[in-house]
Amino acid sequence: MLQAIGLTSAPRRDLPPAVDDLTFEAPPGCVTALLGAPGAGKTTALRLMLELEPGRGVTCFRGRPLHRIAHPAREIGVLLGDVPGHPARTVRGQLRMLCAAAGVPASRADELIEVVGLGALRDEGLGSLSLGMDRRLGLASALLGDPHTLVLDAPSAGLSPRENSWLFGLLRAHAGHGGTVLYTTSDSKEAARTADRVVTIDRGRLVADQDAASFARTRLRPRVAVRTPHAARLADALNREARAGRRSVEVVTREDAGSLLTVYGSSCPEIGETAFRHGVLVHQLADEIGDAGPAAAAPVPAPVIPGLAVTVPAAATALATAPGPEVEEAARHPEAAPGSEVVRVPGPASAPEAGAARAPRGGSVPLPPPLPSRPVRSPLRPVRYELRRMFGVRSAPLIVAAVLVASVALAVPLARTGATPLPGLLAAWPAILPLPPAALGAGLLGALSFGDEYRYPALAGARGTVPRRLGLLLAKLVVTAGAALLLASLSVLADAGALRLAYGAAAAPVPDNWIALSAGWAGLAVGCAWAGLLGAGVFRITIAGMAAVVAVPTLVGPLVQKALAGPSVRSFVGLPDRLRELTWLEWPRQADHWLMATVGLVAQPVAAALALSLSVLLCAYLLTGLRRRARW
């Protein structure tokens, strides 16, 4: 059961809220359509339900709001628009990455690929998928956690009739197993064909909440809106002529506007001629279709004689009557209006059931097997997700290859002149560059970690919420640090190997202080990776992360160096003993050397600038990014 209570979006400047006090239910075992014209507030309503947009109201999924559900992927499957995945990532890689985020086995991806019919495209990139295949992948993503409720925004938009049949067959199968399905559409005929309940909204407010049969009977038929100061006279005249001509005409008077009539089963020319014959003044006469008109209220239909051939509009016949032996197409009567067909109205004994107006369900659509157990909450879930995200596309290997080539290309000429010290040769760091290639590459890997998260937000239908979870931040910090250390190590090894190959073993000896140099080199690489990561996380774009990396040596570094310039009147000598007194902890005296070496390293201008930049970026991220309800 999905219950939306009092949903109201945040007010906009000089405009009413897009959703205003919307309350409805989507029962289990049913397909519910949220119907409304474009701009009626359907998508905003879904985003409010999923807590992706600020506003008021509460949505309960089987009695619990979303932020109180321990395993959201096992309760709610979401499809909002196209699949927001990297175009170079494969179908299988995308689903396996989402499996890691949802805490379900990776084999679930292969099961769903077969269920949605993407077996032949499992190794194709997302950018090469057609709209229908992309929608199938979106449904597979929504079904990964074996959810009870499916929430889909315009899932059939742009699909072919065959894809539509498959889509709604799958939704019908999910509802048939006791699940809840809620989807949005602007097509009233589609809602009548495919849904069990239709919730109609207009300008963000509830208009009607009906079962599909009532919706098709009262709100779907073509109709004519008539505005006249003599509404009662015209209604009486239309009913009398309909009875005399044995035509099925229904006249409804609007309760909120006494001068407005809604006429079903007639046309503008017929109503105009009737008004002229009876001397009734008409101010407005217009056709209405779809969901634009009022719901039927206390209709006064003309009598219909069972078995009699009557003329009704073809569209209403196709939607309001189930196909069967009662419906037969015949030659058009000469007196029939254009676009109408002859239908045998069944007698009471052979009348179809109220819910018989259903489109074909597209056959039996298999569902994926249920998950054996609930996913385990583990800190490794975001780490596995980040590893699959980083190495699921070719960006990371290409960056590593480019960095190694650039490092070797710089190290060999630098060694030829003999003016660059050995640490600079191994890092391939000429004086004209603000950072060595390995540090720039590590910063780019970190910037892409969050930049791609916002450019291709695979974890949520909306940008800006899920990627800012604390668990995901920690996972990204760990993975980018590991990638930066690996890149820094490969760069030094490649440079040393190239120098030995070009100039002999004497060109790249092992320095005596290699431990301190290695620590400084690792700190630079990891610090640049984290600066890029946090910069892209704060500003939600990759280029901002790279700007944060380059700003460390070009802007922050000179400022720190200027601030630290001048003679020092204080010293860190004796710091280990003071820490022992403060913390009441005893550690080996051999560790004092490493502690003082670390302090001396951090006191260097570049290291101090990097530490200052990381502190500022981390505070900015925590202040602007983390949401209280978002969690892993």
ChimeraX attribute file (.defattr): number of C-alpha atoms within 10 A of each C-alpha:
attribute: neighborCount
match mode: 1-to-1
recipient: residues
	/A:1	19
	/A:2	23
	/A:3	19
	/A:4	22
	/A:5	17
	/A:6	17
	/A:7	24
	/A:8	23
	/A:9	24
	/A:10	16
	/A:11	14
	/A:12	9
	/A:13	7
	/A:14	6
	/A:15	7
	/A:16	13
	/A:17	19
	/A:18	21
	/A:19	27
	/A:20	23
	/A:21	16
	/A:22	19
	/A:23	18
	/A:24	18
	/A:25	17
	/A:26	23
	/A:27	21
	/A:28	20
	/A:29	20
	/A:30	23
	/A:31	27
	/A:32	28
	/A:33	29
	/A:34	29
	/A:35	27
	/A:36	24
	/A:37	18
	/A:38	13
	/A:39	13
	/A:40	19
	/A:41	24
	/A:42	27
	/A:43	22
	/A:44	20
	/A:45	25
	/A:46	24
	/A:47	19
	/A:48	23
	/A:49	24
	/A:50	20
	/A:51	19
	/A:52	18
	/A:53	16
	/A:54	12
	/A:55	20
	/A:56	16
	/A:57	17
	/A:58	19
	/A:59	23
	/A:60	18
	/A:61	21
	/A:62	16
	/A:63	11
	/A:64	13
	/A:65	17
	/A:66	19
	/A:67	15
	/A:68	11
	/A:69	16
	/A:70	13
	/A:71	19
	/A:72	16
	/A:73	25
	/A:74	22
	/A:75	18
	/A:76	22
	/A:77	23
	/A:78	23
	/A:79	23
	/A:80	20
	/A:81	17
	/A:82	14
	/A:83	23
	/A:84	22
	/A:85	21
	/A:86	20
	/A:87	17
	/A:88	17
	/A:89	20
	/A:90	21
	/A:91	25
	/A:92	24
	/A:93	23
	/A:94	27
	/A:95	27
	/A:96	26
	/A:97	23
	/A:98	24
	/A:99	24
	/A:100	21
	/A:101	22
	/A:102	23
	/A:103	23
	/A:104	24
	/A:105	14
	/A:106	17
	/A:107	11
	/A:108	21
	/A:109	25
	/A:110	16
	/A:111	16
	/A:112	24
	/A:113	22
	/A:114	15
	/A:115	18
	/A:116	22
	/A:117	14
	/A:118	20
	/A:119	15
	/A:120	9
	/A:121	16
	/A:122	19
	/A:123	13
	/A:124	17
	/A:125	19
	/A:126	24
	/A:127	14
	/A:128	13
	/A:129	16
	/A:130	11
	/A:131	16
	/A:132	19
	/A:133	18
	/A:134	20
	/A:135	23
	/A:136	24
	/A:137	26
	/A:138	23
	/A:139	23
	/A:140	25
	/A:141	25
	/A:142	23
	/A:143	25
	/A:144	27
	/A:145	26
	/A:146	22
	/A:147	21
	/A:148	23
	/A:149	29
	/A:150	24
	/A:151	22
	/A:152	24
	/A:153	21
	/A:154	20
	/A:155	23
	/A:156	21
	/A:157	16
	/A:158	11
	/A:159	16
	/A:160	12
	/A:161	10
	/A:162	10
	/A:163	18
	/A:164	20
	/A:165	18
	/A:166	20
	/A:167	23
	/A:168	22
	/A:169	20
	/A:170	22
	/A:171	24
	/A:172	24
	/A:173	21
	/A:174	26
	/A:175	21
	/A:176	14
	/A:177	13
	/A:178	15
	/A:179	21
	/A:180	27
	/A:181	28
	/A:182	25
	/A:183	26
	/A:184	25
	/A:185	23
	/A:186	21
	/A:187	18
	/A:188	22
	/A:189	20
	/A:190	17
	/A:191	27
	/A:192	27
	/A:193	20
	/A:194	24
	/A:195	25
	/A:196	23
	/A:197	24
	/A:198	28
	/A:199	25
	/A:200	28
	/A:201	21
	/A:202	21
	/A:203	18
	/A:204	24
	/A:205	19
	/A:206	18
	/A:207	17
	/A:208	17
	/A:209	20
	/A:210	17
	/A:211	17
	/A:212	27
	/A:213	24
	/A:214	19
	/A:215	26
	/A:216	25
	/A:217	18
	/A:218	19
	/A:219	23
	/A:220	24
	/A:221	23
	/A:222	21
	/A:223	26
	/A:224	22
	/A:225	19
	/A:226	23
	/A:227	19
	/A:228	19
	/A:229	14
	/A:230	16
	/A:231	20
	/A:232	15
	/A:233	14
	/A:234	23
	/A:235	21
	/A:236	12
	/A:237	17
	/A:238	23
	/A:239	20
	/A:240	14
	/A:241	14
	/A:242	19
	/A:243	15
	/A:244	10
	/A:245	10
	/A:246	17
	/A:247	22
	/A:248	19
	/A:249	21
	/A:250	21
	/A:251	25
	/A:252	20
	/A:253	22
	/A:254	18
	/A:255	12
	/A:256	7
	/A:257	9
	/A:258	14
	/A:259	17
	/A:260	22
	/A:261	25
	/A:262	23
	/A:263	24
	/A:264	23
	/A:265	19
	/A:266	23
	/A:267	18
	/A:268	16
	/A:269	11
	/A:270	12
	/A:271	20
	/A:272	15
	/A:273	11
	/A:274	16
	/A:275	20
	/A:276	12
	/A:277	10
	/A:278	12
	/A:279	12
	/A:280	17
	/A:281	15
	/A:282	18
	/A:283	11
	/A:284	12
	/A:285	18
	/A:286	12
	/A:287	15
	/A:288	17
	/A:289	14
	/A:290	16
	/A:291	24
	/A:292	14
	/A:293	19
	/A:294	18
	/A:295	19
	/A:296	19
	/A:297	12
	/A:298	11
	/A:299	15
	/A:300	14
	/A:301	17
	/A:302	19
	/A:303	14
	/A:304	17
	/A:305	14
	/A:306	14
	/A:307	12
	/A:308	14
	/A:309	17
	/A:310	18
	/A:311	23
	/A:312	21
	/A:313	22
	/A:314	17
	/A:315	16
	/A:316	17
	/A:317	18
	/A:318	13
	/A:319	22
	/A:320	26
	/A:321	23
	/A:322	19
	/A:323	16
	/A:324	9
	/A:325	9
	/A:326	16
	/A:327	16
	/A:328	12
	/A:329	9
	/A:330	10
	/A:331	7
	/A:332	14
	/A:333	13
	/A:334	7
	/A:335	7
	/A:336	14
	/A:337	16
	/A:338	10
	/A:339	10
	/A:340	16
	/A:341	21
	/A:342	20
	/A:343	21
	/A:344	17
	/A:345	20
	/A:346	18
	/A:347	14
	/A:348	8
	/A:349	7
	/A:350	11
	/A:351	13
	/A:352	16
	/A:353	10
	/A:354	15
	/A:355	16
	/A:356	16
	/A:357	21
	/A:358	20
	/A:359	16
	/A:360	12
	/A:361	19
	/A:362	16
	/A:363	11
	/A:364	11
	/A:365	18
	/A:366	13
	/A:367	17
	/A:368	18
	/A:369	11
	/A:370	11
	/A:371	15
	/A:372	8
	/A:373	7
	/A:374	13
	/A:375	17
	/A:376	11
	/A:377	12
	/A:378	10
	/A:379	13
	/A:380	14
	/A:381	21
	/A:382	24
	/A:383	22
	/A:384	19
	/A:385	22
	/A:386	24
	/A:387	17
	/A:388	19
	/A:389	22
	/A:390	22
	/A:391	13
	/A:392	19
	/A:393	18
	/A:394	11
	/A:395	13
	/A:396	19
	/A:397	12
	/A:398	11
	/A:399	18
	/A:400	23
	/A:401	15
	/A:402	14
	/A:403	23
	/A:404	24
	/A:405	15
	/A:406	17
	/A:407	24
	/A:408	25
	/A:409	14
	/A:410	20
	/A:411	24
	/A:412	22
	/A:413	13
	/A:414	20
	/A:415	21
	/A:416	13
	/A:417	8
	/A:418	11
	/A:419	10
	/A:420	17
	/A:421	11
	/A:422	18
	/A:423	16
	/A:424	16
	/A:425	26
	/A:426	25
	/A:427	26
	/A:428	29
	/A:429	22
	/A:430	15
	/A:431	10
	/A:432	7
	/A:433	11
	/A:434	16
	/A:435	22
	/A:436	23
	/A:437	26
	/A:438	32
	/A:439	30
	/A:440	22
	/A:441	28
	/A:442	36
	/A:443	30
	/A:444	28
	/A:445	29
	/A:446	35
	/A:447	33
	/A:448	26
	/A:449	27
	/A:450	28
	/A:451	27
	/A:452	19
	/A:453	26
	/A:454	25
	/A:455	16
	/A:456	16
	/A:457	21
	/A:458	24
	/A:459	20
	/A:460	18
	/A:461	20
	/A:462	18
	/A:463	18
	/A:464	17
	/A:465	21
	/A:466	24
	/A:467	24
	/A:468	23
	/A:469	20
	/A:470	18
	/A:471	18
	/A:472	21
	/A:473	21
	/A:474	14
	/A:475	20
	/A:476	24
	/A:477	21
	/A:478	16
	/A:479	21
	/A:480	29
	/A:481	23
	/A:482	16
	/A:483	23
	/A:484	31
	/A:485	22
	/A:486	16
	/A:487	25
	/A:488	29
	/A:489	18
	/A:490	17
	/A:491	27
	/A:492	23
	/A:493	16
	/A:494	19
	/A:495	26
	/A:496	24
	/A:497	17
	/A:498	20
	/A:499	25
	/A:500	16
	/A:501	13
	/A:502	13
	/A:503	13
	/A:504	12
	/A:505	13
	/A:506	9
	/A:507	20
	/A:508	20
	/A:509	12
	/A:510	11
	/A:511	10
	/A:512	8
	/A:513	8
	/A:514	11
	/A:515	10
	/A:516	14
	/A:517	14
	/A:518	15
	/A:519	13
	/A:520	16
	/A:521	20
	/A:522	20
	/A:523	22
	/A:524	23
	/A:525	30
	/A:526	26
	/A:527	26
	/A:528	35
	/A:529	34
	/A:530	32
	/A:531	33
	/A:532	35
	/A:533	35
	/A:534	34
	/A:535	32
	/A:536	30
	/A:537	31
	/A:538	22
	/A:539	18
	/A:540	22
	/A:541	19
	/A:542	25
	/A:543	17
	/A:544	20
	/A:545	32
	/A:546	26
	/A:547	17
	/A:548	25
	/A:549	32
	/A:550	20
	/A:551	17
	/A:552	26
	/A:553	20
	/A:554	15
	/A:555	12
	/A:556	20
	/A:557	21
	/A:558	15
	/A:559	15
	/A:560	19
	/A:561	15
	/A:562	11
	/A:563	10
	/A:564	14
	/A:565	10
	/A:566	8
	/A:567	6
	/A:568	7
	/A:569	5
	/A:570	6
	/A:571	7
	/A:572	9
	/A:573	9
	/A:574	10
	/A:575	13
	/A:576	18
	/A:577	12
	/A:578	11
	/A:579	12
	/A:580	12
	/A:581	10
	/A:582	9
	/A:583	8
	/A:584	8
	/A:585	8
	/A:586	11
	/A:587	9
	/A:588	6
	/A:589	10
	/A:590	8
	/A:591	11
	/A:592	15
	/A:593	11
	/A:594	12
	/A:595	13
	/A:596	16
	/A:597	14
	/A:598	14
	/A:599	13
	/A:600	12
	/A:601	18
	/A:602	17
	/A:603	14
	/A:604	15
	/A:605	21
	/A:606	20
	/A:607	21
	/A:608	19
	/A:609	24
	/A:610	25
	/A:611	18
	/A:612	16
	/A:613	23
	/A:614	23
	/A:615	14
	/A:616	13
	/A:617	22
	/A:618	20
	/A:619	13
	/A:620	16
	/A:621	19
	/A:622	15
	/A:623	11
	/A:624	13
	/A:625	20
	/A:626	18
	/A:627	14
	/A:628	9
	/A:629	13
	/A:630	15
	/A:631	16
	/A:632	18
